[in-house]
Amino acid sequence: MRSGMDTLRVSRPVVRLAISGIALGFSAMIISVAIVKGFKQEIREKVIGFSAHVQISKFDANQSFESSPIEFNTANLSSIAKLEGVRHVQAFATKAGIVRKGSEIEGVIAKGVDSGYDWSFFRKSLRAGAIPVYANSSRSSDILISTVLARKLNLNVSDSLVTYFVQQPPRARKFKIVGIYETGLEEFDEKFVFCDLAQIRKLNDWNDSTIGGLEVQLSDFDALDEAAPRIYATTGSDLDVRTIREMYPQIFDWLGLQDINAVVIIILMIIVAGINMIAALLVLILERVGTIGTLKAIGASDASVRNIFLRIAALLISRGLFWGNVVGIGICLLQHYFHWIRLDQDSYYIAYVPIRLLPLDLLWMNLGTLLVCTMMMLVPTLLVTRIRPVRALRFR
C-alpha cells in the first residue's frame, strides 16, 4: 500500500508537469504563428498601399521612374473594374524630381493621382495635416510628403516645397505641403511624394486622357495569380500587366522565408510536447504494472490494454491543448487590441508586434498536435506488451 502511494506521489507531479509543458509549448506555437502571419500581412499591405495589387503600364524597355504615356478612357477603366475580384481601379503617373530647401536637396518620385485615387491606406498613415483633394476640373499645387522627407528638409504642413524636374527644357514647380504621412517603410517613404496628376500631365505636355498607368486593387490578395491573366486579357498588346510580387520580388521572397520560422517553431514545440507526454505515460504505466497484470490474467489482450493508456494520453494532451489555447489566444487578443508590446519601427517597419490569428489555423494546429502527439504515444505503450501477468501481480 505504501509503495502504491509513493508511486502515486511521483506520477501526479509528472503528469501535471507534462500538461503544463504541452500548454506552454502550444501557446508559444499559437503566438509564433499569429506574429509571423501578422507581420507578413502588415508589410504586404504597406507595399500594396504604395503600388496596388496589379499595375498596368506601357510595355517598353523604360526602367526609369518616368512613366511612359498611355491613352485610357473611362470605358477601358470600367471594363477592368467589372472583372471578378477587382475592388478598385485608379490612374497614376510618376516623374522623378529633386526637392530643395535652402542648401538641402533630396531626390524624390512624384506620383500624380486624381480624384479617383483610394487614399484609405494613407489616411491610416497620416501623421500631420490632411489628405490632399484633387478635382479633375483644375490643377492643384497641394502635395503629400513623408515624415522622412520632412525631417531631412525640416518641413512642416503649409510650407512651400520647390521641386525640380530634369527634362528638356528643365522645369520647376512650387507645391504646398498639406499633409505628412509615415508608413514605416523608409525606402518607400523617402522616395514618394503625392501630387495632382494634372501637374504631371502639364510637365509632360500630355492631354487630359493620357496617364502613366493604372493601379488595380483586388478584394483578396490570394486571388492575385488568377486575377492578373484576366486583367491582361482586357488590355492591349502594347501594355504590360505586373503583379505586386513581380514589382518587388525581393520583399515577397523575404516574407516567404518567414513561414520557415513558423514551421520550425511548430515542429520543435510538437517534439517537446511529445517527449513530455512519453515521460508521463511511462510513469503511469510503471505505476499500474499490477493493474496491467490483472487485466492480462483475466484475458485482456495487449492491444486493448495499450488502447486504455492511449486514451489516457489523448485526454492529458487535450487538457494541455485546452490551457494552451486559453493562454495563447488570450495573449494574442491582448496584443491585437492594446498593442502593449512595442517595436522599433526603424528596424522592424512596424511600431508594434502585429497579430493575425485565423480560426482555420487554430483548428489545424490543435488537430495536428493532438494527432502527432497521440501517435508518438504508441512507442511507450509497447512496454505493456513486455509485462507478464505472473511477474506483474507481485507488484500489487
C-alpha positions as CSV (number, residue, x, y, z in Angstrom):
1,M,0.0,0.0,0.0
2,R,2.8,2.4,0.9
3,S,4.6,1.6,-2.4
4,G,1.4,2.4,-4.4
5,M,1.0,5.7,-2.6
6,D,4.7,6.6,-3.2
7,T,4.3,5.9,-6.9
8,L,1.1,8.0,-7.0
9,R,3.0,10.9,-5.4
10,V,5.5,10.6,-8.3
11,S,3.0,10.3,-11.1
12,R,0.8,13.2,-10.2
13,P,3.5,15.9,-10.4
14,V,5.0,14.3,-13.6
15,V,1.6,14.3,-15.3
16,R,0.9,17.9,-14.2
17,L,4.4,18.9,-15.5
18,A,3.6,17.2,-18.8
19,I,0.3,19.0,-19.2
20,S,2.0,22.3,-18.3
21,G,4.7,21.7,-20.8
22,I,2.1,21.0,-23.6
23,A,0.2,24.1,-22.6
24,L,3.2,26.4,-22.7
25,G,4.5,24.9,-25.9
26,F,1.2,25.1,-27.7
27,S,0.6,28.7,-26.5
28,A,4.1,29.6,-27.9
29,M,3.1,27.9,-31.1
30,I,-0.1,29.9,-31.4
31,I,1.7,33.2,-30.6
32,S,4.5,32.5,-33.1
33,V,2.2,31.6,-36.0
34,A,0.0,34.7,-35.2
35,I,3.0,37.0,-35.1
36,V,4.5,35.6,-38.4
37,K,1.2,35.9,-40.2
38,G,0.5,39.4,-38.7
39,F,4.0,40.6,-39.7
40,K,3.6,39.3,-43.3
41,Q,0.2,40.9,-43.6
42,E,1.3,44.3,-42.3
43,I,4.3,44.5,-44.6
44,R,2.4,43.2,-47.6
45,E,-0.4,45.8,-47.1
46,K,2.1,48.6,-46.8
47,V,3.8,47.7,-50.1
48,I,0.4,47.3,-51.7
49,G,-0.6,50.7,-50.3
50,F,2.1,52.3,-52.5
51,S,1.5,50.3,-55.7
52,A,-1.8,48.3,-55.5
53,H,-2.0,44.6,-56.3
54,V,-1.6,45.0,-60.1
55,Q,-0.2,47.8,-62.3
56,I,-0.9,48.4,-65.9
57,S,1.7,50.4,-67.8
58,K,3.3,50.9,-71.2
59,F,5.2,47.8,-72.5
60,D,8.7,49.1,-73.2
61,A,12.3,48.9,-72.1
62,N,11.9,52.0,-69.9
63,Q,13.4,51.2,-66.5
64,S,13.4,54.7,-65.1
65,F,10.9,56.3,-62.7
66,E,9.4,58.3,-65.7
67,S,6.0,56.9,-66.7
68,S,5.6,56.3,-70.5
69,P,2.3,57.8,-71.7
70,I,-0.7,55.6,-72.5
71,E,-4.2,56.6,-73.6
72,F,-7.0,55.3,-71.5
73,N,-10.7,56.3,-71.4
74,T,-13.5,55.6,-68.9
75,A,-14.7,52.6,-71.0
76,N,-11.3,50.9,-70.6
77,L,-11.3,51.6,-66.9
78,S,-14.8,50.4,-66.3
79,S,-14.2,47.1,-68.2
80,I,-11.3,46.3,-65.8
81,A,-13.4,47.4,-62.8
82,K,-16.1,44.9,-63.7
83,L,-13.8,41.9,-63.6
84,E,-14.3,39.4,-60.8
85,G,-12.2,40.1,-57.7
86,V,-11.4,43.7,-58.7
87,R,-12.2,46.2,-55.9
88,H,-10.9,49.5,-57.3
89,V,-9.1,50.9,-60.4
90,Q,-7.2,54.2,-60.3
91,A,-5.0,56.2,-62.7
92,F,-1.5,57.4,-61.9
93,A,1.7,58.8,-63.4
94,T,5.2,59.1,-61.9
95,K,8.0,61.5,-62.5
96,A,11.5,61.8,-61.0
97,G,12.4,65.1,-59.4
98,I,14.6,66.9,-56.9
99,V,13.3,68.8,-54.0
100,R,15.2,71.6,-52.3
101,K,15.0,73.7,-49.2
102,G,18.0,76.0,-48.6
103,S,21.1,74.0,-49.2
104,E,19.5,70.7,-48.6
105,I,18.3,68.6,-51.7
106,E,16.7,65.2,-52.0
107,G,15.7,63.0,-54.9
108,V,12.0,62.0,-55.0
109,I,9.4,60.3,-57.1
110,A,6.4,62.5,-57.7
111,K,3.3,60.2,-58.0
112,G,0.5,62.0,-59.7
113,V,-3.0,60.9,-58.8
114,D,-6.5,62.2,-59.5
115,S,-9.9,62.4,-57.8
116,G,-10.4,58.6,-58.2
117,Y,-7.5,57.7,-56.1
118,D,-8.1,55.5,-53.0
119,W,-6.5,57.2,-50.0
120,S,-7.6,54.7,-47.3
121,F,-4.1,53.4,-46.7
122,F,-2.6,56.9,-46.4
123,R,-5.4,58.1,-44.2
124,K,-4.3,55.5,-41.6
125,S,-0.7,56.5,-42.1
126,L,-1.3,60.3,-41.9
127,R,0.7,62.0,-39.1
128,A,0.0,65.7,-39.7
129,G,-2.2,67.8,-41.9
130,A,-4.8,66.3,-44.2
131,I,-5.1,64.2,-47.3
132,P,-5.0,66.3,-50.5
133,V,-8.2,66.7,-52.5
134,Y,-7.8,66.8,-56.3
135,A,-10.5,67.9,-58.7
136,N,-10.4,66.8,-62.4
137,S,-11.5,70.3,-63.5
138,S,-8.5,72.2,-62.1
139,R,-4.8,71.7,-61.3
140,S,-3.9,71.7,-57.6
141,S,-0.5,72.5,-56.1
142,D,-1.2,70.5,-52.9
143,I,1.3,67.8,-52.1
144,L,1.6,64.9,-49.6
145,I,5.1,64.1,-48.3
146,S,6.6,61.7,-45.7
147,T,7.9,62.3,-42.3
148,V,11.3,61.1,-43.5
149,L,11.5,63.9,-46.1
150,A,10.0,66.4,-43.7
151,R,12.8,65.6,-41.1
152,K,15.6,65.8,-43.6
153,L,14.5,69.1,-45.0
154,N,12.9,70.5,-41.9
155,L,9.5,70.8,-43.5
156,N,6.0,71.2,-41.9
157,V,2.4,71.4,-43.1
158,S,1.7,74.6,-45.0
159,D,5.3,75.0,-46.1
160,S,6.2,75.5,-49.7
161,L,8.3,72.9,-51.5
162,V,10.1,73.6,-54.8
163,T,10.6,70.6,-56.9
164,Y,12.9,70.5,-60.0
165,F,12.2,68.1,-62.8
166,V,15.1,67.1,-65.1
167,Q,13.8,67.3,-68.6
168,Q,14.2,69.4,-71.8
169,P,13.7,72.1,-71.0
170,P,14.2,71.7,-67.2
171,R,11.1,72.7,-65.2
172,A,10.3,73.5,-61.6
173,R,7.0,73.5,-59.6
174,K,6.2,75.1,-56.3
175,F,4.0,72.9,-54.2
176,K,2.2,73.5,-50.9
177,I,2.5,70.7,-48.2
178,V,-1.0,69.8,-47.0
179,G,-0.2,66.5,-45.3
180,I,2.7,64.4,-43.9
181,Y,2.5,60.6,-43.8
182,E,4.5,57.8,-42.2
183,T,4.2,54.1,-43.1
184,G,7.4,52.7,-41.5
185,L,8.8,51.5,-44.9
186,E,11.6,54.0,-45.1
187,E,12.8,53.1,-48.5
188,F,9.3,53.9,-49.8
189,D,8.7,56.9,-47.6
190,E,11.9,58.7,-48.5
191,K,11.1,58.4,-52.3
192,F,7.4,59.0,-52.8
193,V,5.5,62.3,-52.7
194,F,2.0,62.6,-54.0
195,C,0.7,65.4,-56.2
196,D,-2.1,66.1,-58.7
197,L,-2.0,64.0,-61.8
198,A,-2.7,67.2,-63.7
199,Q,0.7,68.5,-62.7
200,I,2.4,65.5,-64.3
201,R,0.4,65.9,-67.4
202,K,1.3,69.6,-67.6
203,L,5.0,68.9,-67.1
204,N,5.0,66.2,-69.8
205,D,2.7,68.1,-72.2
206,W,0.1,65.3,-72.1
207,N,-3.6,65.7,-72.9
208,D,-6.3,65.1,-70.3
209,S,-6.8,61.5,-71.4
210,T,-3.1,60.5,-71.1
211,I,-1.9,58.7,-68.0
212,G,1.2,56.9,-66.9
213,G,-0.7,53.7,-65.9
214,L,-3.5,52.1,-63.9
215,E,-3.4,50.5,-60.5
216,V,-5.8,47.7,-59.8
217,Q,-6.8,46.8,-56.2
218,L,-8.2,43.4,-55.6
219,S,-10.6,42.1,-52.9
220,D,-8.3,39.2,-52.0
221,F,-4.5,39.0,-52.2
222,D,-4.7,35.2,-52.5
223,A,-6.5,35.7,-55.8
224,L,-3.6,37.7,-57.3
225,D,-2.3,34.9,-59.6
226,E,-5.8,34.2,-61.0
227,A,-6.8,37.9,-61.4
228,A,-3.6,39.0,-63.3
229,P,-4.3,37.0,-66.5
230,R,-8.0,38.2,-66.6
231,I,-6.8,41.8,-66.4
232,Y,-4.2,41.2,-69.1
233,A,-6.8,39.8,-71.4
234,T,-8.7,43.2,-71.2
235,T,-5.7,45.3,-72.2
236,G,-3.9,45.8,-75.5
237,S,-0.7,44.1,-76.6
238,D,1.3,47.3,-76.1
239,L,0.5,47.3,-72.3
240,D,2.3,45.4,-69.5
241,V,0.5,43.9,-66.6
242,R,2.6,43.3,-63.5
243,T,1.6,42.0,-60.1
244,I,3.0,43.4,-56.8
245,R,5.1,40.2,-56.5
246,E,6.8,40.9,-59.8
247,M,7.4,44.5,-59.0
248,Y,9.0,43.8,-55.6
249,P,10.2,40.2,-55.7
250,Q,12.9,40.6,-53.1
251,I,10.4,41.8,-50.5
252,F,7.9,39.0,-51.1
253,D,10.7,36.3,-51.2
254,W,11.8,37.6,-47.8
255,L,8.3,37.4,-46.5
256,G,8.0,33.9,-47.8
257,L,11.1,32.9,-45.7
258,Q,9.2,33.9,-42.6
259,D,7.0,30.8,-43.0
260,I,10.1,28.6,-42.4
261,N,10.5,30.2,-38.9
262,A,6.9,29.3,-38.1
263,V,7.3,25.7,-39.3
264,V,10.5,25.2,-37.3
265,I,8.8,26.5,-34.1
266,I,5.8,24.3,-34.7
267,I,7.9,21.2,-35.2
268,L,10.1,21.9,-32.1
269,M,7.0,22.5,-29.9
270,I,5.3,19.3,-31.0
271,I,8.5,17.3,-30.3
272,V,8.8,18.9,-26.8
273,A,5.2,18.1,-26.1
274,G,5.6,14.6,-27.3
275,I,8.7,14.0,-25.1
276,N,6.8,15.3,-22.1
277,M,3.9,13.0,-22.7
278,I,6.1,10.0,-23.3
279,A,7.8,10.6,-19.9
280,A,4.4,11.0,-18.2
281,L,3.0,7.9,-19.9
282,L,5.9,5.7,-18.9
283,V,5.5,6.8,-15.3
284,L,1.7,6.0,-15.5
285,I,2.4,2.5,-17.0
286,L,5.0,1.7,-14.4
287,E,2.6,2.8,-11.7
288,R,-0.1,0.5,-13.0
289,V,2.1,-2.6,-13.6
290,G,-0.1,-4.6,-11.1
291,T,-3.3,-3.5,-12.7
292,I,-1.9,-4.4,-16.2
293,G,-1.0,-7.9,-14.9
294,T,-4.5,-8.4,-13.5
295,L,-6.2,-7.3,-16.8
296,K,-4.0,-9.7,-18.7
297,A,-4.6,-12.5,-16.3
298,I,-8.4,-12.2,-16.9
299,G,-7.9,-12.4,-20.6
300,A,-7.3,-8.8,-21.8
301,S,-5.1,-8.5,-24.9
302,D,-2.1,-6.3,-25.3
303,A,-3.9,-4.2,-27.8
304,S,-6.8,-3.5,-25.5
305,V,-4.5,-2.5,-22.6
306,R,-2.5,-0.3,-24.9
307,N,-5.7,1.4,-26.1
308,I,-6.6,2.3,-22.5
309,F,-3.3,4.1,-22.0
310,L,-3.5,5.8,-25.4
311,R,-6.9,7.2,-24.4
312,I,-5.5,8.4,-21.1
313,A,-2.6,10.1,-23.1
314,A,-5.1,11.7,-25.5
315,L,-7.1,13.0,-22.6
316,L,-4.0,14.5,-21.0
317,I,-2.8,16.0,-24.3
318,S,-6.3,17.5,-24.8
319,R,-6.1,19.2,-21.3
320,G,-2.7,20.7,-22.2
321,L,-4.1,21.9,-25.6
322,F,-7.1,23.5,-23.8
323,W,-4.9,25.5,-21.5
324,G,-2.5,26.3,-24.3
325,N,-5.4,27.7,-26.3
326,V,-6.6,29.8,-23.4
327,V,-3.1,31.3,-22.7
328,G,-2.1,31.7,-26.4
329,I,-5.3,33.2,-27.7
330,G,-5.6,35.4,-24.6
331,I,-2.1,36.9,-25.1
332,C,-2.8,37.4,-28.9
333,L,-6.1,39.2,-28.2
334,L,-4.5,41.5,-25.7
335,Q,-1.7,42.3,-28.1
336,H,-4.1,42.8,-31.0
337,Y,-6.3,45.3,-29.2
338,F,-3.9,47.1,-26.9
339,H,-0.5,46.8,-28.7
340,W,1.3,46.5,-25.4
341,I,4.5,45.0,-27.0
342,R,6.1,47.8,-29.0
343,L,8.8,47.6,-31.6
344,D,11.5,49.9,-33.1
345,Q,9.8,51.0,-36.3
346,D,13.1,51.9,-38.0
347,S,14.3,48.3,-37.6
348,Y,11.1,46.3,-38.0
349,Y,8.9,48.6,-40.2
350,I,6.1,48.3,-37.7
351,A,5.6,50.2,-34.4
352,Y,4.1,47.2,-32.5
353,V,4.0,43.4,-32.7
354,P,1.3,42.5,-35.2
355,I,-1.2,39.7,-34.7
356,R,-3.2,37.7,-37.2
357,L,-5.0,34.8,-35.8
358,L,-7.3,32.7,-38.1
359,P,-9.8,30.1,-36.8
360,L,-8.7,27.7,-39.5
361,D,-5.0,27.9,-38.4
362,L,-6.1,27.2,-34.8
363,L,-8.1,24.2,-35.9
364,W,-5.2,22.7,-37.9
365,M,-2.7,23.3,-35.1
366,N,-5.0,21.7,-32.5
367,L,-5.8,18.6,-34.6
368,G,-2.3,18.2,-35.9
369,T,-0.7,18.5,-32.4
370,L,-3.2,16.1,-30.9
371,L,-2.8,13.5,-33.7
372,V,1.1,13.7,-33.8
373,C,1.5,13.5,-30.0
374,T,-1.0,10.6,-29.7
375,M,0.9,8.7,-32.4
376,M,4.1,9.3,-30.5
377,M,2.5,7.6,-27.5
378,L,2.5,4.3,-29.5
379,V,6.1,3.9,-28.6
380,P,5.9,4.0,-24.7
381,T,2.7,1.8,-24.8
382,L,4.9,-1.0,-26.3
383,L,6.1,-1.5,-22.8
384,V,2.7,-3.0,-22.0
385,T,3.5,-6.0,-24.3
386,R,6.5,-6.9,-22.2
387,I,4.7,-7.1,-18.9
388,R,3.9,-10.7,-17.9
389,P,0.9,-11.3,-15.6
390,V,2.7,-13.6,-13.2
391,R,5.5,-11.2,-12.5
392,A,3.3,-8.1,-12.6
393,L,1.0,-9.5,-9.9
394,R,3.9,-9.4,-7.4
395,F,3.7,-5.6,-7.5
396,R,0.1,-5.4,-6.3
